[in-house]
Amino acid sequence: MPKIAKHKAPCIYALEVWLTSLLLGSFIGFLNSYWDVDFQEMRGDVLLAFIIVGLAISLPCFVLLWAAAYVVGGLRWGTRGKKLATSIISFVLCIGLFTSIIGLRSLLDGSSVIFIADYLVTLLVAVWVWRWPGWSGQREESDGQERAANPEG
C-alpha cells in the first residue's frame, strides 16, 4: 500500500465519506421524491438539483469532517473508537446542517425526516464502510521495517 502523507489521509477519508453521502443520499432522495406527483415531471433535473444543492450546502460539513478526521486520527484509540467518534461528529454535522436550513421546528415536526434520513443514513454507513486512514499505523509499520533492516539503529 502506498504511503500517504499524514495530512492527506484524513482528507481522502473525509472526501470518500462526504462524496458517498452526497451522491448516494441524493440518489435515494431522488428515488423517494420520484413518487411525489410534483417531481414526476422533472425526473432528471431533480437528481441533478439534489446533487448541486447538496454539494453547495454541505461543503462546510466536508471541511469540518476533514478536520474531525485529522483530530480523531491522532488519538490513540482503535479503529472502532475512531469510527464511532467520527459517526457522532458526522451525525451532529448533518443534523446541524439541516437544522440551519429548514429550522428546528420543521426538524422536530417530522415533515423532513425521510429527506434528512436519506443523507444521514448514507453518511453514517459511509463512515463505517470506508477504510479508516492508516497514517499513524503506517508510520509505526515503516519504523519497524527500518529497524529490522538496520538492527543497530
N, C-alpha and C positions, 0 to 999 in steps of 0.2 A: 504494500500500500504506500502511495507516495506521501512523503512527509509534508504536512500542511502547516503553514506559519500559525503561530499562536493566535494572532488577531484575526486571521481569515477563517479558521474553522468554525467559530460561533456564528460568523456572518453567513457562511454557507448553510449551516444547520437552520438558522433563523429564516433564511431565504427559502429553503426547501419546505419548511413548515408553513410559512406565510403563503407561498405560491400554491401549495396544495390546498390550503383552506380557501384561498381566493378563487381558484379555478373550480375545484370540486364543489365548494359551497355555492358558487354562482350557478353551476350546472344543476345542482339539486334544487336551488331556489327557482331556477327556470322551470324545472320539471314540476315543482309544486304550483307555480303560477300558471303553467300551461292549462291547467284545468279550470282556471278562472276565465269566465266569459270575456272579460275586458282584454285579457292578454292574448287570446287566441288569434287575433288579427295581426299581431306584431311578433310572431314567433322568433325569428332570427334576431331582430332588433333588440328584443328583451334580453336575450342571453348576452349580447354584446354590451348592453347597458348595465347589466348586473356586473360584468367584469370591469368595465371602465369606472363605474361609480365605486365599486368595491376597491379597486386599485387606488383611486384618488383619496378616498376617506380612510383607508386602512394603512396608508404609507407611514404615518407616525407610529402606528402599532408595530410595524415591522422594525423600525428603528429601536423602539423600546424593547421588543423581543430580542433583538440582536444584543443590546446592552445587557439584558437579563441573562441571555445565554452565556455571555462573556463572564459576568459576575458569578453565576451559578457554576459555570465550568471551572472556576478557580477554587471552588470549595472542595474540601476533602471528603466528599460524600460519594457513595456508589452511584452507578448509572441510574438505578431506580429512584433514588432520592433526588438526583438532579432532574430527572424527568418529571417526578411528582411536583417539585418546586416550579419547574417550567410550566407544568399544566395549570397550577394555581395562578401563576402570573398571567398566563395566556387567557384563562377564564376571566380574570379581573380586567384585563385589557379589552377583551371582546365585549363584556357587559358594559364596561365604561364607555367604549366607543358607541355602542347602540343607545345607551342612556343619553349621551351627549347629543345624538342625532334626533331621536324620537321623543326624548323626555322620559322622566321617571314614571309619570302617570301611565303612559302608553305601555311601558315595560311591565308595570305591575298589573294592569288590567287584562293582560294576556292576549291582546289583539295582535301582537307581533311575535308571539312565542315561536311559532313554526319558522318564521323568517329568520329569527335570531338563531334558532337551533340548527338551521342549515349550515351556518358558518361556525357556530360554537362546537358542534359535534365533530365536524371535519377538522377543526383546529386542534382539538384535544386528541383525536385519533392520529393526526399527523405528528404531534409531539412524540407519541409512543411508537409510531411506525418508522420514522426516520432514525437512522443510527446517530447516537449522541457523538458529537465531535470528540475525537480521541487525542487531542493535542497534548493533554497532560500525561496520558498513558504512553503516547509515542515518545515523549521526551525520556521517560523512565526506561522504556524498552531500548532506545538508542544508547542511553548511558550504560545499560547493562551489556549491550553488544560491544561498545567501545572498551569496557573493562575486560570483557572476555578476549578481545583481540590484543589488548595491551595489559597483561596482568600486573605489570609493575606500576601503572599509572593509577 
